[in-house]
Structures are given as structure tokens and as C-alpha cells.
Amino acid sequence: MIRAFVALPLPDPVRQQLNLLQHLLPLPRRLPPENLHLTLAFLGEVPSDLLEDGHHALAALRAPGFTLTLRGVEAFGAAAPRLVYAGVAPSEPLLHLHRKVITALRGAGLAPDRRRFTPHVTLARLDPQRLAEADRLRLVSAMVENAGFAAGPFTVDAFALYRSHLGRDAAHYEELARYPLVAAHA
């Protein structure tokens, strides 16, 4: 079984901006910069032969490239934050790509996570049980101070299939395949 997901890799300058943002927030455990990405579909544990079918379906997918801007800092779980993330400016091309990826994966017999797609880049995961009230208030205050965060626009010219290796510390992500998007005609 392979723990897998499909995501947009981020260019190094955007990762650097996100890493700086992480250091402006009082986060107990930041994701390493090399782990920063924008998930299009989470697959979970998948048999290797089924993942191979998914790979072929993704390789056949055709979608145009586009530009994307990251904007804002938010959290899932407002009263008890469990995940802090950089938001994404509204992007119909991103939503279009997401729908095509989900359709391709389902057509290959895979069952991507069915949660509503909220485009974001995870900066840190939190344990709400371990987050003291004073720490939560400091975090919320820092998020408000950095609400104007923006990175980009940057060109999205590919998406990738990743394998996730879980460990005691941060997970390690291995890119299994990269799928180019169609260049936009001028």
C-alpha cells in the first residue's frame, strides 16, 4: 500500500515567502519548506497496481496552465485551530484542474477524499488539546497581523503525484510523477 496524493508543486520563491510567513507566526511545529504544496486530491493508502492506473489516468489528462496567487492566512477549526494555512485567491482554472483530476482518479477506480475542496497550502498542523489559550490568542493575533500576506502570481505549469512517507517527525514527500499542463496560447 502506498499513501499518495496529487498536488501542485510550488516554485522555490513562493516556498521561501511561505517559510518567512511561518516564522512570523507562533507555530509550535512548522511544515518543512520542501513539504509545502497545494493538494488537489488526497488518496490515502492505495494498492500499487491501482495507483499505477491512477498515474495513467493523470498522464492522459489535458488542462491549460494558469497563474495563481496565494493570499491570506487562515485556520481550520476557528475556536480550536487544528491547521494553519495560506489561502488561495479565487481561481477558476484551479477549480477546473481539481475537477479534472478528481474525475480522472475516479475513472481509474480510485476514491479521492470527498471533503469540499478548499484550496490552501498547509503551514502547520496543531493539536488543539495541547494549545494553551494564551498560545491560541497569540496565534490568532499574528494571523490577523499577517492577513495581508500574498505570494505570486506564479505560473502553474504542472501538477504531480506524490507518495507520503510518515515518520516520527515531519512526513517526507516523494514525487512519483509530474504531469505538464498545456501551455496557454498568446
Protein Blocks (a to p, Z undefined) as FASTA:
>chain_A
ZZddddddddfklmmmmmmmmmmpccfbacdfklgccdfbdgbjadfklmmmmmmmmmmp
ccdddddddedjddehjllccbdcddddddfklmmmmmmmmmmmmmnopacdfbdcdddd
dfbdcdfklmcfklmmmmmmmmmmmmmgcedjdddfbdcdddddddfklcddddfbdcdd
ddddZZ
